[in-house]
Amino acid sequence: MQNINDTMKYSRREENTEIKDILIQVFNALQEKGYDPVNQIVGYILSGDPTYITGYNNARNLIRRVDRDELLEELVKSYIANCE
């Protein structure tokens, strides 16, 4: 048990891997159903409306596990990392 006076460190490293996996699964589900995955994911991030994401392969439930802010953060980090 930790001492109440100690500061707990929060690490999101495992979470980032989960976010990437979720985005890939959602992207693939959208593509398989004939949607433009990029447009649909952007629509979801901007609006918060889960109907932008198909229910196929549980994609809608998967993406709702992650805050939209975290999705956006992960996408920006990935974009910057690929530009360097």
C-alpha positions in Angstrom: 0.0 0.0 0.0 1.3 3.5 -0.9 1.8 6.2 1.6 -0.9 8.9 1.1 1.8 11.6 1.0 3.6 10.0 -1.9 2.9 11.3 -5.4 1.5 8.7 -7.8 2.9 8.8 -11.3 0.4 8.3 -14.1 1.7 6.7 -17.3 -0.4 6.6 -20.5 2.1 4.5 -22.5 0.0 1.4 -22.4 -3.1 3.4 -23.2 -1.4 4.9 -26.3 -0.9 1.4 -27.7 -4.6 0.6 -27.0 -5.6 3.8 -28.8 -3.6 2.9 -31.8 -5.1 -0.5 -31.9 -8.6 0.9 -31.6 -8.0 3.4 -34.4 -6.7 0.6 -36.7 -9.7 -1.6 -35.9 -12.2 1.2 -36.5 -10.4 2.3 -39.7 -10.5 -1.3 -41.0 -14.2 -1.7 -40.1 -15.1 1.5 -41.8 -13.1 0.6 -44.9 -14.7 -2.9 -45.1 -18.1 -1.3 -45.0 -17.3 1.0 -47.9 -16.9 4.2 -46.0 -14.1 6.7 -46.2 -12.4 6.0 -42.8 -10.6 9.3 -42.6 -13.8 11.4 -43.2 -15.8 9.3 -40.8 -13.2 9.4 -38.0 -12.8 13.2 -38.4 -16.6 13.6 -38.3 -16.7 11.6 -35.0 -13.9 13.6 -33.4 -15.4 17.0 -34.4 -19.0 16.2 -33.5 -18.8 13.5 -30.9 -21.6 11.7 -32.7 -20.9 8.0 -32.6 -23.1 7.4 -35.6 -20.2 8.4 -37.8 -18.7 5.1 -36.8 -20.1 1.8 -38.0 -21.3 -0.8 -35.6 -19.6 -3.4 -37.7 -17.0 -5.5 -35.9 -17.9 -3.6 -32.7 -16.1 -0.5 -34.0 -18.6 2.0 -32.5 -18.2 0.6 -29.0 -14.4 0.4 -29.4 -14.0 4.1 -30.3 -16.3 5.2 -27.5 -13.8 3.7 -25.0 -11.4 6.6 -25.8 -11.9 10.3 -25.1 -12.0 12.3 -28.3 -9.2 14.5 -26.9 -7.0 11.5 -26.5 -7.8 10.3 -30.1 -6.8 13.7 -31.4 -3.7 13.8 -29.2 -2.6 10.4 -30.5 -3.2 11.4 -34.1 -1.2 14.6 -33.8 1.7 12.8 -32.1 1.7 10.1 -34.8 1.6 12.7 -37.6 4.5 14.7 -36.1 6.6 11.6 -35.5 6.1 10.6 -39.2 7.1 14.0 -40.5 10.4 14.1 -38.7 
